[in-house]
């Protein structure tokens, strides 16, 4: 189905198993967004999933703006590591 949260936590820089950190949450949201996007490619009329996808995108956007406000260096590293904003 995709990467599990354990694999994502290993990829994140924070080795303290801090699943509440903004960086970890953003990476989890990004993986879920990718999975839902793949699902919607084959199920075009699934509007409930589309709504959930839009909510996830909004949550990730808010977290990214929070991280950018706190530390622009962390923001840049997150964007680069997840491949966002091409």
Number of C-alpha atoms within 10 A of each C-alpha: 4 9 11 10 15 10 10 14 20 12 13 16 12 13 9 7 13 13 14 8 10 15 22 22 20 23 21 18 19 18 18 17 19 13 15 16 15 11 14 16 10 9 12 10 10 12 11 9 16 17 11 13 20 13 13 18 17 12 14 20 14 13 17 20 13 14 19 15 10 11 11 13 10 14 18 13 13 21 15 12 12 13 10 10 6 5
